[in-house]
Amino acid sequence: MITILMATYNGAAYLVEQLDSLLHQTRRPDRIIIHDDQSTDSTFEILTDYQSRHPDLIQVRRNEHNSGGSAANFMAMMTQRRDDYIMLCDQDDVWLPDKIELSYAKITAMEAQWGQSTPALMHTDLTIVDQSLRPTAASFKTSTFADYDRTTLRDQIIQNTATGCTIMYNRALADLITVVPRHMVMHDWWISLIAAAFGHMDHIDDCTILYRQHRQNQVGATDMRRLSYKLRRLIAPAGVRTDIAKTYPQAREFAAVFADRLTKAQKDLLAQYCAIPSLGKVRRVAQVIRLGMWKTGFSRNVAYLLFI
């Protein structure tokens, strides 16, 4: 069974296009679960209309209270679902017709190699588009200097490489999503840590989503190849420092939640990483170098070492 989880909040402007793209997949999902976060526009009415027309496929629920953001909304659903394969879906994108088919083929190939009892997560590339679906970048992977081969826990602690709306994960991984962490950068980062620590991450290079960028995006795509972006990160480092700072409580939380499953080497790695903020500047840099915990891209690592 393939289940899609969608988190919605005031997404009426683009929701119909997204729902229609789910219904026109070459490999149809078995269930679409949608939790609306107390939308104040017509989102919930659109959802209930689709549910009435597809009652065996679409299940809609309105949260009693706004969860505070899409990450919390997704995590609440993810802790409840234990289906064979689960996909995450944003409200404002458009899925290309073969997204589910390609994702399913990849993750079942992973299970054939590693076994169904092994946690598995696969993800894809995206095409970045504007609010009218006009392409602005052919590849999210290229424009963000992403390296999808960085799949170890050491890699994922410092930088997530899987974009949530492209992910499919299996039941073995779903069984490990048992709590909503208090300290989490994003839901996709959290499950990438799980896959990296206890199973396998992999990807396909196909772009399977039109990744819509607009003013209401909670998380968007930035072209990191631009000189203006690189200069801005160096001239105004507050954002860099904030991004780095968020990784420490997430790593501590991960170590606490999975203390009984982590190997000694993994526990030591997490502990040494989490100790970095308590060190002086020189020792912080030395610790990063010693641990070999690098981001992707030269300019990104320069900023990392400067502002850690």
N, C-alpha and C positions, 0 to 999 in steps of 0.2 A: 504493500500500500504506500502510495506517495501522498503526503500531506503538505499543503502549502500553509504557512502561517503569515498572516498579514496584519500589521499594526497600522491603524488609521487615526488621524486627527486633523480635522478641517482640510480634507483633501479633495473636496468636491470638484475643484477646477480640472483635475487630471484623472480622477478615479475611474471614470467610465472607460477611458482608453486602456488603462491598466487591466481592469477586470475583463474587458473584451479580449485582450491579448492572452490572458490565462485560459479563456474558454476556447481559443483557437490554436492550441498547442497540438503538434503532431502526435505527442504522447500526452493524453489528458491526465490531469491529477485525479486522485480518488476522492480527495476531500480538500476543501479550502476553508480554513478556520480564520475568522476575522474578529479582532477585538478592537472596538472603537473607544477612544479615550475621551469620551464626553465632548464630541465635536459640537461646535455652535453654528456650523453652516449646514448644508444639506447632505453632508456625508452619510449620516446614519440612514436617511431616507433612501438614498441611492443604494446603500448596502441591503436594506430590507427588501427593496424592489428586486434586486438580483437574487436574493435568497428565495423570494416567492416564486421566481421563474425557474430556479434551479435548486429545489429543496433537498434533493438527494446529494448535492455536491457542496453547496455553500452553507456554512453555519456562521451566524453573526451574533455577537454578544456586545452589549454596551457595558463598559466598566462602571462600577458604582462611583468611583472617584477617578479624577485624572491622575495617571501614574507619575506624571512629571516629565515624561519624555518617551521617545520611541524605544530606547534601550530597555527601560523598565517594563514597558508594555510587551516587548518581544520576550524578555526573560520570563515574565509571568506565564506566557503561553508555552515557552520552551520547557519549563519545569513540569508542565502538565502532560506533554505529548510524548508517547512512547511508540510511535508508528515505525514501520520498516525504514522509510526514508522521509526526511523532512527538509523542506526548502523554506527560505525566508524571503518575504516579498514586501517591498516598499510600495507606498500608495501612488507614487507619482511617476514611475518609470513605465516602460513598455517592454515586455518580454518578446524576444524574437521567437518565431513559431517552433523552432527545434530546441529551445532551451532545456526543457524537461527531458526530451529524448537524448540529447547529448550528455546531460548531467547523469542520467540514469545509467547510460552505457559506461561512463567513466567509473562511477562508484561501484557498480557491480563487478567491473574488471578489478578494482582495488580489493574487493571482498574475495574474488577468486584467487588473488595472489596472497592475501594476508589472512583470510578467514572471516566469516561473518561475525565472529565474536570479538573481532578487533575494531576499536573505534576508528571510523574513517570519515574524512571530510574532504570534499572536492569543491573547487571554485573555478571561476572563469574570468576572462577579461570582459571589458565593457566598452561600448562606444559612447562618448560624451556628447550630449546634444543640448541645445538651448530649450527654452520653455515651449517652443513650437516644433520641437523634434528635429531641428536642423543640426546636423553634425558639426561640432566644434573641435573634436579631436577623435581620430579614428580608434585610438587605443588608450584606455585609462592606464594600462601597464606601462606604456611608453612615456606618457606625459607625466607620470609620477615617479619614474625611475624604479618601479617596483621589480623585485626579484622574487618570482614565485617559487624558486627552488630553495629558498631559505625556510626550511620547514622544521628545524629542531627547536626544542624548548629554549635554548640559548638565543636563537634568532627571534622567536616570538615574544619573549619577555620585553624586548626593547622596541619592537616594531611589528605590528600586525600586517600580514600580507594578503589576507582574504577579505574581500568586500562582502558584507553581509547578504546583500540582495542577490549575489551570485552563488551562494553556498547551497550545497546539498550534503546532509550528513546522515549516518545510518543509526539503527536502533542501539547498537552497542555504545555509540557516543551519547545518544539521547539518554541512556540509562545513567550516565554520569552527570547530567545536568539536573541537580537535585535541589539547589538553593539559588536564591537571587542574591548575589554578592552585594555587600554594602559598599565595597570599593571596587568599581569596575569602570574602565574607560568607555568601552562599548560592548554590546552583547556579542558581536562577531569576534572581537578580540578575545573575550573570555572563552568561547568555544574553540577558537584556534589554539589557545594555550592547552586546553584539554586534549585536543587531537595531537598536538606536538608532544605532549608529555606521555600519553598513554596509548597512542595509536599512530595513525599516518595522515598526513596532509598531501594532497596532490592537486593538479590543475589541468585544464585544457586551455589552449591559447585562443580559442574561438571567442569572439565577442557575442554574448548571448542576450544582452540587454541594451536598450537605449536609455542611458543614464541621464535623466532629465535634471538640468540645473536651473534653478529659479530662486527668487528672493526668499522663499520660505524653507529652503533646504535646511534640515538640522545638521547634516554632514554633507559636504559637497566635494567637488573635485577641483584641485588647483593644478595648473600647469607649472610643474616645478622646474621645467627646462628654461623658463624665462629668466633673464638676468634681473629683471625688476623684483621677482620673487626672492631670488637669492640675496640681493642687496637689502631688501626689506627685512629678511630674517636676521641679517647681521647688524643692521642699523637699529632695529627695534626688537631686541631679543626676548622681550617679556613672553611672547608666544612660545618661543623655543623652550624657555625655562618652565613654563606651565605644562607643556606637553611632556617634558621629561619628568617633572614632579609627579604627574598622575600615574606614572608607571610603577612607582615604589609601593604605594598602598595596594595597588592591584596585585603586584607580585606577592606582598605579604598576605593578602587575603587568599590568593591561590594556594600558597604554602599551608595556610591554616585549614582551608576547606579539604584539601587532599593530603593531609599529613600522613594518613594511614596507607596511601597508595604510592606516594613518591619514593623513589630510590634515595639512598643516602647521597649519591652524587647530585641528584636533582635538588635535594634539600639544601646541600652545601652551596650549590650555585645560586639558588634563590636567596639564601641568607647573606651571601657575600654581595649580591647585587643590592639587596635592601639596605645593606650597611653603608652604601656609598654616600647618602646625604649627611651622615654623621662625620665624615672625613673632611680634612682640609682640602683645598683646591688641588694641590699637587698630588695628594694621595688619591683623590677622586679620579683624576686623569689616569694615574698609574693603575688603579683598580680596573678601570674600563679596559685599558690595554692588556692587563694581565688576564682578565676574563675573556677577552676577545669578543666583546659585545658591541658590535658595530651596526650602524644603520646602513642603508643602501645609498650610494652616491657620495662623491668626494665632498661637495659643498655641504651636504647634510651632516657629514661627520665632522667637518671643520666647525660648524656651528655647535654641534653636540659637545665637542671638546672645549670650545670657548666658554660655553654657558652652562655646563653641567654643575 
